[in-house]
Amino acid sequence: MENRTPCPCGLGADLASCCGRYLAGAPAPTAVLLMRSRYTAFVVGAIDYVAATHDPATRAQLDVGAADRWARETVWQGLEIVDTAAGGADDATGEVEFIARGATSGAAFAQRERSRFRKVEGRWYYTDGAIRRAPVTVPTTTARNAPCPCGSGQKYKRCHGA
């Protein structure tokens, strides 16, 4: 029987024919597809792929153990690509802005990041990213002193309620 598990990246295809091929070793042809496959790797716990697709020049900054723990402790709820700049098959660099949603240890978050990528010998690598404050839809039951639904760890009144 064929595995038709939907790919977590949100493109609508099954995992095997979407990001699964990149996790299996095929090079992602664009920066945005690398971004989607890295998100998928977090969802399925393929942290070795996350490390392997981290730019060799900045790979030492990646705490693989912490990334693995975060991936396992998180219920992933979706990926939204907000913007891209360059990063096509013929480009050498690119940027992808995304929002990854989930909940870690019961605390909801929406991580918005502008990530930079570069191509080395035909393969895209994640270089680094800047976290941005994501817009948060606040449930009407959120009290001012309750934790912020964005997952920042701050009280709502000091974060998105400010």
Backbone as CSV, one residue per row, in Angstrom:
resi,resn,N_x,N_y,N_z,CA_x,CA_y,CA_z,C_x,C_y,C_z
1,MET,0.843,-1.181,0.000,0.000,0.000,0.000,0.890,1.246,0.000
2,GLU,0.547,2.216,-0.767,1.321,3.440,-0.921,1.042,4.393,0.236
3,ASN,2.113,5.017,0.760,1.969,5.960,1.851,1.524,7.314,1.296
4,ARG,0.356,7.770,1.690,-0.195,9.043,1.222,-0.269,10.065,2.347
5,THR,0.671,10.002,3.291,0.700,10.959,4.379,0.889,12.363,3.803
6,PRO,0.031,13.314,4.162,0.201,14.684,3.649,1.523,15.281,4.133
7,CYS,2.163,16.034,3.275,3.421,16.682,3.654,3.121,17.823,4.625
8,PRO,3.850,17.890,5.728,3.622,18.960,6.696,3.883,20.365,6.169
9,CYS,4.611,20.496,5.057,4.994,21.825,4.567,3.818,22.623,4.041
10,GLY,2.688,21.970,3.778,1.488,22.682,3.379,1.253,22.825,1.888
11,LEU,2.092,22.233,1.062,1.891,22.358,-0.384,0.765,21.471,-0.913
12,GLY,0.307,20.525,-0.098,-0.834,19.712,-0.496,-0.481,18.353,-1.082
13,ALA,0.779,18.096,-1.307,1.194,16.797,-1.854,1.453,15.824,-0.703
14,ASP,1.657,14.550,-1.059,2.003,13.593,-0.021,3.484,13.755,0.328
15,LEU,3.849,13.350,1.534,5.197,13.542,2.061,6.263,12.952,1.146
16,ALA,6.041,11.747,0.659,7.063,11.080,-0.160,7.387,11.850,-1.427
17,SER,6.387,12.393,-2.102,6.645,13.083,-3.365,6.921,14.568,-3.181
18,CYS,6.800,15.064,-1.957,7.046,16.486,-1.691,8.382,16.594,-0.951
19,CYS,8.380,16.934,0.294,9.620,17.150,1.041,10.372,15.868,1.369
20,GLY,9.697,14.742,1.328,10.351,13.466,1.615,11.540,13.199,0.713
21,ARG,11.464,13.614,-0.542,12.587,13.383,-1.464,13.804,14.204,-1.063
22,TYR,13.590,15.396,-0.483,14.725,16.209,-0.032,15.311,15.632,1.247
23,LEU,14.448,15.168,2.144,14.929,14.534,3.361,15.721,13.263,3.037
24,ALA,15.410,12.644,1.901,16.112,11.432,1.473,17.420,11.734,0.739
25,GLY,17.708,13.022,0.486,18.991,13.359,-0.106,18.985,14.165,-1.385
26,ALA,17.836,14.288,-2.047,17.777,15.099,-3.269,17.951,16.567,-2.886
27,PRO,18.707,17.338,-3.669,18.864,18.756,-3.333,17.597,19.544,-3.628
28,ALA,17.217,20.409,-2.704,16.070,21.294,-2.926,16.468,22.307,-3.998
29,PRO,15.647,22.492,-5.035,16.029,23.378,-6.134,15.914,24.868,-5.844
30,THR,15.202,25.247,-4.791,15.036,26.662,-4.448,15.149,26.839,-2.936
31,ALA,15.383,28.079,-2.536,15.481,28.380,-1.106,14.163,28.111,-0.388
32,VAL,13.044,28.451,-1.020,11.750,28.243,-0.357,11.453,26.749,-0.192
33,LEU,11.861,25.924,-1.151,11.659,24.487,-0.978,12.573,23.931,0.099
34,LEU,13.769,24.492,0.243,14.626,24.080,1.357,13.972,24.491,2.674
35,MET,13.413,25.698,2.730,12.738,26.149,3.948,11.593,25.205,4.299
36,ARG,10.776,24.874,3.316,9.653,23.967,3.562,10.133,22.601,4.038
37,SER,11.211,22.096,3.435,11.712,20.773,3.825,12.336,20.810,5.222
38,ARG,12.931,21.917,5.594,13.481,22.032,6.947,12.353,22.059,7.985
39,TYR,11.263,22.761,7.675,10.099,22.736,8.568,9.595,21.293,8.704
40,THR,9.472,20.625,7.574,9.023,19.229,7.583,9.954,18.371,8.427
41,ALA,11.259,18.614,8.336,12.218,17.845,9.133,11.972,18.034,10.625
42,PHE,11.643,19.260,11.045,11.308,19.475,12.451,10.057,18.688,12.821
43,VAL,9.055,18.689,11.958,7.789,17.997,12.247,8.008,16.492,12.389
44,VAL,8.796,15.900,11.494,8.989,14.441,11.514,10.189,14.008,12.347
45,GLY,10.903,14.970,12.942,12.030,14.640,13.810,13.314,14.295,13.081
46,ALA,13.477,14.765,11.858,14.688,14.492,11.072,15.707,15.611,11.305
47,ILE,16.186,15.717,12.539,17.076,16.813,12.905,18.439,16.676,12.221
48,ASP,18.834,15.472,11.840,20.068,15.313,11.067,19.976,16.093,9.753
49,TYR,18.790,16.131,9.147,18.587,16.900,7.913,18.704,18.396,8.196
50,VAL,18.142,18.841,9.301,18.245,20.250,9.681,19.723,20.623,9.806
51,ALA,20.503,19.790,10.460,21.936,20.061,10.623,22.658,20.013,9.276
52,ALA,22.340,19.036,8.449,23.019,18.881,7.159,22.726,20.017,6.198
53,THR,21.576,20.677,6.353,21.206,21.765,5.454,21.506,23.134,6.061
54,HIS,22.170,23.127,7.199,22.625,24.380,7.822,23.973,24.710,7.180
55,ASP,24.147,25.948,6.768,25.369,26.378,6.091,26.601,25.941,6.885
56,PRO,27.552,25.276,6.221,28.768,24.846,6.929,29.477,25.997,7.648
57,ALA,29.370,27.217,7.127,30.027,28.369,7.744,29.391,28.765,9.068
58,THR,28.120,28.404,9.297,27.433,28.782,10.542,26.902,27.556,11.297
59,ARG,27.210,26.368,10.814,26.667,25.130,11.402,27.036,24.972,12.863
60,ALA,28.210,25.439,13.260,28.649,25.293,14.648,27.728,26.034,15.617
61,GLN,26.978,27.001,15.132,26.050,27.754,15.983,24.786,26.964,16.297
62,LEU,24.534,25.893,15.546,23.325,25.091,15.743,23.510,24.142,16.917
63,ASP,22.619,24.219,17.876,22.600,23.286,19.005,21.672,22.136,18.616
64,VAL,22.260,21.071,18.098,21.477,19.947,17.573,20.621,19.308,18.659
65,GLY,21.165,19.162,19.848,20.403,18.576,20.956,19.177,19.410,21.303
66,ALA,19.346,20.721,21.376,18.222,21.604,21.683,17.187,21.577,20.567
67,ALA,17.655,21.549,19.316,16.729,21.478,18.173,15.935,20.179,18.216
68,ASP,16.593,19.085,18.549,15.925,17.789,18.632,14.880,17.786,19.750
69,ARG,15.238,18.321,20.916,14.280,18.393,22.035,13.076,19.249,21.661
70,TRP,13.334,20.418,21.055,12.251,21.319,20.664,11.328,20.632,19.661
71,ALA,11.904,19.946,18.700,11.092,19.261,17.685,10.196,18.199,18.331
72,ARG,10.747,17.432,19.267,9.980,16.366,19.916,8.920,16.901,20.871
73,GLU,9.171,18.051,21.497,8.241,18.614,22.483,7.164,19.499,21.859
74,THR,7.222,19.663,20.540,6.315,20.582,19.867,5.245,19.850,19.071
75,VAL,4.033,20.350,19.175,2.945,19.918,18.296,2.900,20.966,17.191
76,TRP,3.317,20.573,16.003,3.435,21.503,14.872,2.077,21.717,14.236
77,GLN,1.741,22.985,13.968,0.402,23.324,13.490,0.372,23.960,12.112
78,GLY,1.523,24.192,11.503,1.503,24.699,10.139,2.597,25.691,9.826
79,LEU,2.833,25.835,8.533,3.846,26.740,8.005,3.186,27.665,7.001
80,GLU,3.492,28.944,7.116,3.003,29.942,6.164,4.202,30.696,5.607
81,ILE,4.340,30.703,4.288,5.388,31.483,3.653,4.819,32.883,3.436
82,VAL,5.484,33.888,3.990,5.015,35.260,3.949,5.605,36.012,2.759
83,ASP,6.905,35.783,2.493,7.593,36.526,1.438,8.854,35.782,1.033
84,THR,9.275,35.986,-0.201,10.551,35.467,-0.678,11.264,36.555,-1.467
85,ALA,12.584,36.489,-1.468,13.408,37.389,-2.270,14.527,36.546,-2.867
86,ALA,14.594,36.513,-4.183,15.562,35.680,-4.901,15.391,34.227,-4.443
87,GLY,16.470,33.465,-4.412,16.381,32.083,-3.950,15.887,31.105,-4.989
88,GLY,15.830,31.529,-6.258,15.392,30.638,-7.319,16.492,29.689,-7.748
89,ALA,16.183,28.825,-8.681,17.131,27.810,-9.151,18.411,28.422,-9.705
90,ASP,18.345,29.612,-10.268,19.522,30.250,-10.861,20.187,31.277,-9.954
91,ASP,19.701,31.448,-8.729,20.252,32.426,-7.801,21.316,31.794,-6.909
92,ALA,22.165,32.632,-6.332,23.192,32.174,-5.400,22.790,32.411,-3.948
93,THR,21.868,33.344,-3.725,21.381,33.639,-2.385,19.876,33.851,-2.441
94,GLY,19.258,33.801,-1.287,17.823,34.044,-1.219,17.384,34.275,0.211
95,GLU,16.171,34.800,0.336,15.562,35.016,1.645,14.138,34.488,1.613
96,VAL,13.723,33.933,2.726,12.355,33.438,2.874,11.846,33.890,4.230
97,GLU,10.721,34.589,4.222,10.080,34.965,5.476,8.910,34.021,5.689
98,PHE,8.827,33.478,6.882,7.794,32.478,7.173,7.259,32.656,8.574
99,ILE,6.120,32.014,8.809,5.568,31.877,10.156,5.341,30.391,10.383
100,ALA,5.993,29.852,11.402,5.790,28.463,11.816,4.964,28.498,13.091
101,ARG,3.874,27.742,13.087,2.987,27.729,14.251,3.034,26.373,14.931
102,GLY,2.881,26.433,16.242,2.862,25.202,17.004,2.597,25.482,18.462
103,ALA,2.786,24.451,19.263,2.663,24.581,20.713,3.731,23.701,21.340
104,THR,4.519,24.292,22.218,5.566,23.560,22.924,5.194,23.520,24.386
105,SER,5.108,22.308,24.925,4.707,22.118,26.321,3.415,22.859,26.627
106,GLY,2.492,22.873,25.665,1.188,23.487,25.840,1.145,24.977,25.569
107,ALA,2.296,25.616,25.335,2.329,27.058,25.065,2.356,27.291,23.561
108,ALA,1.331,27.947,23.059,1.241,28.218,21.621,2.281,29.249,21.206
109,PHE,2.755,29.106,19.974,3.681,30.099,19.442,3.441,30.275,17.953
110,ALA,3.881,31.403,17.468,3.900,31.697,16.035,5.252,32.349,15.777
111,GLN,6.206,31.541,15.327,7.553,32.060,15.093,7.635,32.645,13.691
112,ARG,7.855,33.942,13.627,8.021,34.609,12.337,9.505,34.916,12.173
113,GLU,10.058,34.457,11.058,11.491,34.612,10.832,11.754,34.981,9.381
114,ARG,12.731,35.824,9.173,13.237,36.135,7.837,14.565,35.394,7.741
115,SER,14.585,34.310,6.976,15.750,33.446,6.873,16.551,33.747,5.617
116,ARG,17.869,33.603,5.742,18.759,33.789,4.602,19.353,32.440,4.201
117,PHE,19.512,32.284,2.898,20.022,31.042,2.332,21.106,31.352,1.310
118,ARG,22.005,30.402,1.114,22.976,30.540,0.033,23.197,29.180,-0.603
119,LYS,23.563,29.218,-1.860,23.796,27.987,-2.608,25.300,27.740,-2.671
120,VAL,25.695,26.520,-2.331,27.092,26.105,-2.367,27.161,24.820,-3.187
121,GLU,27.906,24.868,-4.299,28.079,23.695,-5.163,26.740,23.044,-5.512
122,GLY,25.764,23.887,-5.882,24.474,23.398,-6.343,23.473,23.031,-5.263
123,ARG,23.812,23.214,-4.001,22.894,22.890,-2.900,22.605,24.138,-2.080
124,TRP,21.334,24.283,-1.711,20.922,25.390,-0.863,21.195,25.052,0.597
125,TYR,21.611,26.069,1.362,21.849,25.934,2.792,21.216,27.120,3.515
126,TYR,20.682,26.841,4.703,20.190,27.884,5.601,21.404,28.525,6.241
127,THR,21.490,29.851,6.178,22.616,30.563,6.773,22.258,31.080,8.159
128,ASP,21.230,31.926,8.221,20.790,32.475,9.498,19.433,33.127,9.295
129,GLY,18.889,33.637,10.380,17.578,34.272,10.282,17.371,35.284,11.390
130,ALA,16.449,36.180,11.132,16.077,37.197,12.117,14.632,36.945,12.532
131,ILE,14.431,36.751,13.819,13.090,36.530,14.351,12.332,37.850,14.295
132,ARG,11.112,37.780,13.833,10.243,38.953,13.803,9.015,38.650,14.649
133,ARG,8.413,39.663,15.133,7.216,39.488,15.953,6.039,39.179,15.040
134,ALA,5.438,38.032,15.223,4.323,37.605,14.384,3.016,38.175,14.904
135,PRO,2.103,38.524,13.995,0.778,38.940,14.447,0.086,37.760,15.122
136,VAL,-0.594,38.037,16.187,-1.250,36.972,16.948,-2.734,37.265,17.043
137,THR,-3.544,36.251,16.769,-4.974,36.347,16.995,-5.211,35.922,18.438
138,VAL,-5.698,36.820,19.230,-5.848,36.569,20.654,-7.263,36.097,20.948
139,PRO,-7.386,34.925,21.572,-8.719,34.473,21.964,-9.358,35.484,22.907
140,THR,-10.662,35.614,22.828,-11.364,36.590,23.664,-11.245,36.252,25.144
141,THR,-10.827,35.042,25.465,-10.693,34.641,26.865,-9.314,34.953,27.440
142,THR,-8.417,35.555,26.653,-7.078,35.850,27.147,-7.121,37.005,28.143
143,ALA,-6.703,36.708,29.354,-6.651,37.735,30.394,-5.322,38.477,30.299
144,ARG,-5.302,39.703,30.779,-4.086,40.523,30.681,-2.881,39.848,31.324
145,ASN,-3.077,39.123,32.418,-1.963,38.492,33.130,-1.702,37.051,32.689
146,ALA,-2.436,36.596,31.687,-2.224,35.241,31.159,-1.003,35.238,30.239
147,PRO,-0.399,34.065,30.034,0.721,33.995,29.084,0.244,34.394,27.681
148,CYS,1.093,35.070,26.947,0.734,35.496,25.591,0.589,34.263,24.692
149,PRO,-0.444,34.210,23.859,-0.657,33.065,22.971,0.443,32.897,21.922
150,CYS,1.304,33.891,21.734,2.365,33.768,20.732,3.476,32.843,21.194
151,GLY,3.491,32.490,22.495,4.523,31.591,22.996,5.795,32.291,23.441
152,SER,5.787,33.593,23.571,6.985,34.347,23.950,7.427,34.083,25.379
153,GLY,6.510,33.607,26.215,6.812,33.413,27.622,6.475,34.622,28.472
154,GLN,6.081,35.719,27.832,5.706,36.927,28.560,4.207,36.924,28.835
155,LYS,3.807,37.783,29.770,2.387,37.976,29.986,1.805,38.673,28.768
156,TYR,0.546,38.398,28.491,-0.136,38.999,27.341,-0.041,40.524,27.367
157,LYS,-0.226,41.129,28.551,-0.234,42.592,28.638,1.123,43.205,28.287
158,ARG,2.220,42.456,28.437,3.552,42.978,28.146,4.019,42.608,26.736
159,CYS,3.283,41.756,26.066,3.673,41.306,24.731,2.696,41.869,23.703
160,HIS,1.786,41.044,23.217,0.856,41.495,22.170,-0.293,42.337,22.708
161,GLY,-0.444,42.393,24.029,-1.477,43.234,24.608,-1.003,44.646,24.893
162,ALA,0.285,44.887,24.625,0.866,46.220,24.917,0.352,47.259,23.942
